[in-house]
C-alpha cells in the first residue's frame, strides 16, 4: 500500500512542518530549563537545534509546492482566510516561517533584548500551534467519516509533540561540544543531561498517547465502514489492522528507548555513545511510525453513502 504521487508532497509537508513546530516548542522548554545553569552559554547549545528546525520547515514548504498545480497562484488562497481552513493553513505557514526566520536571525546575530526575544518566541510558538490546528481541521472530511473526528486533530498534535521532542533532543546532543571540558564544567553537563531526560520523558508520554490513539482510530475506521452503503472489504480492513500493529510495535520501541535513557541506572549521559544512540534510535523509530501512519492516512479511500 503506497500513497499516490500527489499525496507524497502532503506526507512530507505535514510531517516536516509538525516536526519543526514541535521542535521549536521543545527547544524553548529546553532553553528555559538550561538557562539557570548555563547562563549565556545556552545560546550556543540551542543554536544547532534551531537551525535544524528552520531547515525542516523550509523543506516542508518546498514539499508543499509539489501538491500545487499552480504554485505561483497559491497566494490567492489568502483572500479566503475567513472561510477556508486551507487558506488559514497557508496563512499560518507563511506567518510561522517569517516569525521563525526573525527569531533565528535575532538569536544568531544577538540583536534582540531579552524582552524582544521572549515576545518573538511567544509569537512564533503561537503561530506554530495555529498551523498544526489548521492542518487537523482541513482533514476532518465528511466524505471520510473516520477522519471527520476529533482524533484527527489530536493525532496531529501528538505527532507534533513526539517528533518535536525527539528531534530537539537528538539535535541537543551536539550541545555538549560547546559546554567546554566536562571536568571543568560538570554542572553544565549535568544540566544538559537533566534537560535531555526531561525531553525523553515527555516523548515517552507522547508515545503512550500515540499507542492509545492508533487502535482508537482503527475502531473508528471499522465503524465507519459498517455504516457505509459501500463498505470497505475485509481484506482492506485487515491490511490496515496489520499496519496499525506495526505502528504499535514501532511506537512501543520508541517508548522503550526513551524510557531507558530516562530511568537507566547508572544514569546515561547524552555525551556517552550509548546515551546518544538511545535518543537517536527513539527519534528514528518515532519518525518511521509517523511516516507509516501518515501514508496510511492518505491512502484511505473515501467512504460514500454515509
C-alpha positions in Angstrom: 0.0 0.0 0.0 1.6 3.3 -1.1 0.5 6.9 -1.3 -0.3 8.3 -4.7 2.1 10.7 -6.4 0.1 13.7 -5.4 -0.1 12.6 -1.7 3.7 12.3 -1.1 4.2 16.1 -1.0 1.4 16.2 1.6 3.0 13.5 3.6 6.3 15.3 3.6 4.8 18.7 4.3 2.7 17.7 7.2 5.3 15.6 8.9 8.2 18.0 8.4 6.1 21.0 9.4 4.8 19.3 12.6 8.3 18.2 13.5 9.5 21.8 13.1 6.7 23.2 15.2 7.2 20.6 17.9 11.0 21.0 17.8 10.7 24.8 18.2 8.4 24.3 21.3 10.7 21.7 22.8 13.8 23.9 22.3 12.0 26.6 24.1 11.4 24.3 27.1 15.0 23.2 27.0 16.3 26.7 26.9 14.2 27.7 30.0 15.4 24.6 31.8 19.1 25.2 30.9 19.3 29.0 31.4 19.9 29.0 35.2 22.9 26.6 34.9 24.4 27.7 31.6 23.7 31.4 31.5 25.0 32.9 28.3 26.3 29.6 27.1 22.8 28.4 26.5 22.7 30.3 23.1 25.5 28.0 21.8 23.7 24.9 22.9 20.4 25.7 21.2 21.7 27.2 18.0 22.2 24.0 16.1 18.7 22.7 17.0 17.1 26.0 15.9 19.0 25.8 12.6 17.8 22.2 12.1 14.2 23.1 12.9 14.3 26.0 10.5 15.7 23.7 7.8 12.9 21.1 8.4 10.3 23.8 8.0 11.9 25.2 4.8 11.9 21.6 3.4 8.2 21.3 4.3 7.3 24.4 2.4 9.3 23.1 -0.7 7.5 19.8 -0.4 4.1 21.5 -0.3 4.7 23.1 -3.7 4.7 19.6 -5.2 1.0 19.3 -4.4 0.0 22.6 -6.1 -0.9 22.7 -9.7 0.0 26.4 -9.9 2.4 27.2 -7.0 2.6 30.9 -8.1 -1.1 31.3 -7.6 -1.1 29.9 -4.0 -1.2 33.5 -2.6 -4.8 33.8 -3.8 -5.9 31.4 -1.1 -5.2 34.1 1.5 -8.2 36.0 0.1 -10.4 33.3 1.6 -8.8 33.0 5.1 -12.1 33.8 6.8 -14.0 30.8 5.2 -11.4 28.2 4.4 -9.1 26.1 6.6 -6.8 25.6 3.7 -6.4 29.4 3.4 -5.8 29.6 7.2 -3.2 26.9 6.9 -1.3 28.8 4.2 -1.5 32.0 6.1 -0.3 30.3 9.3 2.6 28.6 7.4 3.8 31.8 5.9 3.5 33.7 9.2 5.2 30.9 11.2 8.0 30.8 8.6 8.5 34.5 8.8 8.4 34.5 12.6 10.8 31.6 12.8 13.2 33.4 10.5 13.1 36.5 12.5 13.7 34.6 15.7 16.6 32.7 14.3 18.1 35.9 13.0 17.8 37.6 16.3 19.2 34.5 18.1 22.2 34.2 15.7 23.1 37.9 15.5 22.3 38.6 19.2 20.5 41.8 18.2 17.4 41.5 20.4 16.9 42.3 24.0 15.6 39.6 26.3 12.1 41.1 26.3 12.0 41.2 22.5 13.4 37.7 22.4 10.7 36.4 24.6 8.0 38.1 22.6 9.3 36.7 19.3 9.4 33.2 20.8 5.8 33.5 22.1 4.6 34.7 18.7 6.4 32.0 16.8 5.1 29.3 19.2 1.5 30.6 18.9 1.7 30.6 15.1 3.1 27.1 15.0 0.3 25.8 17.2 -2.2 27.6 15.0 -0.6 25.9 11.9 -1.0 22.4 13.4 -4.6 23.1 14.4 -5.4 24.3 10.9 -3.9 21.1 9.4 -6.0 19.0 11.6 -9.2 20.8 10.7 -8.5 20.5 7.0 -8.7 16.7 7.1 -11.9 16.4 9.0 -13.7 15.5 5.8 -17.4 14.5 5.8 -16.7 12.0 2.9 -14.2 10.2 5.2 -16.1 9.6 8.5 -13.0 8.0 10.1 -11.2 11.3 9.5 -14.1 13.6 10.5 -13.4 13.1 14.1 -11.5 14.8 16.9 -8.9 12.1 16.8 -7.6 13.6 13.5 -6.7 16.9 15.3 -5.4 15.1 18.4 -3.3 12.8 16.2 -1.6 15.8 14.5 -0.9 17.4 17.9 0.6 14.1 19.2 2.8 13.7 16.2 3.9 17.3 16.6 4.9 16.7 20.2 6.5 13.3 19.6 8.6 14.2 16.7 9.4 17.7 18.1 10.7 16.4 21.4 12.9 13.7 19.9 14.2 15.9 17.1 15.1 18.6 19.6 16.7 16.1 21.9 18.7 14.5 19.2 20.0 17.9 18.0 20.8 18.9 21.5 23.3 16.1 21.7 25.6 18.3 19.7 25.5 20.9 22.5 28.0 19.1 24.7 30.8 20.2 22.5 30.0 23.9 23.2 30.0 23.4 27.0 33.7 23.0 27.4 35.6 20.2 29.1 33.3 18.1 31.3 35.8 18.1 34.1 35.9 21.9 34.1 32.1 22.4 33.9 30.5 19.3 35.4 27.4 21.3 36.4 26.8 22.3 32.7 27.0 18.7 31.5 24.6 17.6 34.3 22.1 20.4 33.4 22.1 19.3 29.8 21.7 15.6 30.8 18.7 16.6 33.0 17.2 18.5 30.2 17.5 15.6 27.8 15.9 13.3 30.3 13.0 15.8 30.6 12.5 15.8 26.8 12.9 12.0 26.7 10.3 11.5 29.4 7.8 13.8 27.6 8.5 11.8 24.4 7.8 8.5 26.2 4.5 10.0 27.4 3.7 11.1 23.8 4.4 7.6 22.7 1.8 6.4 25.2 -0.8 8.7 23.8 0.0 7.5 20.3 -0.4 3.9 21.4 -3.9 4.7 22.6 -4.7 6.7 19.5 -3.8 4.1 16.9 -6.4 1.4 18.0 -8.9 4.2 18.6 -8.6 5.3 15.0 -8.9 1.7 13.8 -12.1 1.2 15.7 -13.5 4.4 14.1 -12.5 3.1 10.7 -14.3 -0.2 11.2 -17.4 1.5 12.5 -17.4 4.0 9.5 -17.1 1.0 7.1 -20.1 -0.8 8.7 -22.3 2.3 8.4 -21.4 2.9 4.8 -23.6 1.8 1.9 -20.3 0.7 0.1 -18.2 -0.6 3.0 -14.5 -1.5 2.7 -13.6 -5.1 2.0 -12.5 -7.3 4.9 -9.1 -7.6 3.1 -8.6 -3.8 3.1 -9.5 -3.6 6.8 -7.2 -6.5 7.6 -4.4 -4.7 5.8 -4.9 -1.5 7.8 -5.0 -3.6 11.0 -1.7 -5.1 10.2 -0.2 -1.7 9.5 -1.6 -0.5 12.8 0.1 -3.4 14.6 3.4 -2.5 13.0 2.9 1.2 14.1 2.2 0.0 17.7 5.4 -2.0 17.7 7.4 0.9 16.4 5.9 3.4 18.9 6.4 0.8 21.7 10.1 0.5 20.8 10.5 4.3 20.7 8.9 4.5 24.2 11.3 1.8 25.5 14.3 3.6 24.1 13.2 6.9 25.6 12.4 5.3 28.9 15.8 3.6 29.0 17.5 6.9 28.6 15.5 8.4 31.4 15.5 5.6 34.0 18.6 3.5 33.4 20.9 3.1 36.4 23.6 4.3 36.5 22.2 7.3 34.6 23.0 7.6 30.9 24.6 10.8 29.6 23.9 12.2 26.2 27.6 12.6 25.9 28.1 8.9 26.0 27.8 6.8 22.9 25.1 4.6 24.4 23.0 7.6 25.5 23.3 9.3 22.2 22.4 6.0 20.4 19.2 5.5 22.5 18.0 9.1 21.9 18.7 8.9 18.1 17.1 5.4 17.9 13.9 6.7 19.6 13.8 9.6 17.1 14.2 7.3 14.1 11.6 4.8 15.4 9.1 7.6 16.0 9.8 9.0 12.6 9.2 5.7 10.9 6.0 5.2 12.8 4.7 8.7 12.0 5.6 8.2 8.3 3.8 4.9 8.2 0.8 6.4 9.9 0.7 9.4 7.5 1.0 7.2 4.4 -1.8 5.1 5.8 -3.8 8.2 6.4 -3.5 9.5 2.8 -4.2 6.1 1.2 -7.6 5.6 2.9 -10.3 5.7 0.2 -13.4 7.9 0.7 -16.4 6.0 2.1 -19.5 7.1 0.3 -23.2 6.9 1.3 -22.7 7.7 5.0 
